[in-house]
Amino acid sequence: MKAIFYNISRVFTLAIITAILTISASAKAGTWTLNDNLGSGTIANWSCWASPYIYDYNDCWNYKGTHVFNNTTSLTDSYYVSLYNGTGWSDVGRPVTLGGWHPPYSFLPTIWCKAQMTILPAISSSGVTAQLEVIDAASWTYVTTKRVQYSTQPPIPKYVITTPNWVPSAKDIFVRIGIIGNGKLSHLYVDDMKVSCTQ
């Protein structure tokens, strides 16, 4: 009887050790990352919208070259987003196909993603309300958003705005950033998009 119990215990212990080693091996994290610095090679991927759209006022455009702000802060090949009438919104964004893993994800460890962009508010009397959005490309519904109110009192630093983490259910998304009207004119420079997914 003791021998049977001993053999069962050994088998059970070996099974537990094997399971732990298997889980440890499969739990090693991997990361997929897309960096877009809005340079000449990727600028064609970006598009602008505004509501209400007013040419050169509620609008956005590519701001090529390196520009220095406040004598210290610089951006290269950024986008300039403007909202002059203080209402509505003005955005710039691009489609992204998540790489590394594809749905369905049920057989893999949990995957989570996040998006971020560098922004530089331009001087205005009211501050800038910026929002970074991740949208499901198929249904055009929000996956996640991050809204932040930035001061525009000089000297103005660059900020990095980052979305909350999300668990992707589809590989095709749309990432966009812009200004939400707060009753006053607002301007924003945006640059350096990064989307990453970790397994």
Long-range contacts (C-beta under 8 A, 24 or more apart in sequence): 26-109, 27-109, 29-198, 29-199, 30-100, 30-198, 30-199, 31-100, 31-196, 31-197, 31-198, 31-199, 32-98, 32-99, 32-100, 32-101, 32-196, 32-197, 33-194, 33-195, 33-196, 33-197, 34-96, 34-99, 34-193, 34-194, 34-195, 34-196, 35-192, 35-193, 35-194, 36-94, 36-192, 36-193, 36-194, 37-76, 37-77, 37-191, 37-192, 38-62, 38-77, 38-78, 38-79, 38-190, 38-191, 38-192, 38-193, 39-76, 39-77, 40-77, 42-94, 43-77, 45-94, 45-95, 46-79, 46-92, 46-93, 46-94, 47-92, 47-93, 47-94, 48-79, 48-81, 48-90, 48-91, 48-92, 49-90, 49-91, 49-92, 49-93, 49-176, 49-178, 50-83, 50-88, 50-89, 50-90, 50-91, 51-88, 51-89, 51-90, 52-85, 52-87, 52-88, 54-84, 54-85, 57-82, 57-84, 57-85, 58-82, 58-83, 58-84, 58-85, 58-88, 58-90, 59-90, 60-90, 60-91, 60-92, 60-178, 63-189, 67-189, 69-120, 69-156, 69-189, 70-154, 70-155, 70-156, 72-155, 73-120, 73-155, 73-156, 73-157, 73-158, 75-118, 75-120, 75-158, 75-189, 75-191, 76-191, 77-191, 78-120, 78-189, 78-190, 78-191, 79-189, 79-190, 79-191, 80-187, 80-188, 80-189, 81-177, 81-178, 81-179, 81-187, 81-188, 81-189, 81-190, 82-179, 82-185, 82-186, 82-187, 82-188, 83-179, 83-181, 83-185, 83-186, 83-187, 84-185, 85-181, 85-185, 86-126, 86-181, 86-182, 86-183, 86-184, 86-185, 86-186, 87-181, 87-183, 88-181, 89-178, 89-179, 89-180, 89-181, 90-178, 90-179, 91-133, 91-176, 91-177, 91-178, 91-179, 92-176, 92-177, 92-178, 92-190, 93-133, 93-174, 93-175, 93-176, 93-177, 93-178, 94-174, 94-175, 94-176, 94-193, 95-137, 95-172, 95-173, 95-174, 96-172, 96-173, 96-174, 96-175, 96-195, 97-171, 97-172, 97-173, 98-168, 98-171, 98-172, 98-173, 98-195, 98-197, 99-171, 99-197, 100-197, 100-199, 101-197, 101-199, 102-171, 103-168, 103-169, 103-170, 103-171, 105-167, 105-168, 105-169, 108-199, 109-199, 110-167, 110-199, 111-167, 111-168, 111-197, 111-198, 111-199, 112-165, 112-166, 112-167, 112-168, 112-197, 112-198, 113-165, 113-166, 113-167, 113-168, 113-195, 113-196, 113-197, 113-198, 114-162, 114-163, 114-164, 114-165, 114-166, 114-195, 114-196, 115-162, 115-163, 115-175, 115-193, 115-194, 115-195, 116-160, 116-161, 116-162, 116-163, 116-193, 116-194, 116-195, 117-160, 117-161, 117-177, 117-190, 117-191, 117-192, 117-193, 117-194, 118-158, 118-159, 118-160, 118-190, 118-191, 118-192, 119-150, 119-158, 119-159, 119-160, 119-161, 119-177, 119-188, 119-189, 119-190, 119-191, 120-156, 120-157, 120-158, 120-159, 120-188, 120-189, 120-190, 120-191, 121-150, 121-151, 121-152, 121-156, 121-159, 121-186, 121-187, 121-188, 121-189, 122-152, 122-156, 122-186, 122-187, 122-188, 122-189, 123-152, 123-153, 123-154, 123-156, 123-187, 124-152, 124-184, 124-185, 124-186, 124-187, 125-152, 125-184, 125-185, 126-152, 126-182, 126-183, 126-184, 126-185, 126-186, 127-151, 127-152, 127-182, 127-186, 128-152, 128-179, 128-182, 128-186, 128-187, 128-188, 129-179, 129-180, 129-181, 129-182, 129-186, 130-161, 130-177, 130-178, 130-179, 130-180, 130-188, 131-177, 131-178, 131-179, 131-180, 132-161, 132-162, 132-163, 132-175, 132-176, 132-177, 133-163, 133-175, 133-176, 133-177, 134-163, 134-166, 134-173, 134-174, 134-175, 135-173, 135-174, 135-175, 135-176, 136-169, 136-170, 136-172, 136-173, 136-174, 137-170, 137-172, 137-173, 137-174, 138-170, 138-172, 140-174, 143-168, 143-173, 147-180, 168-197
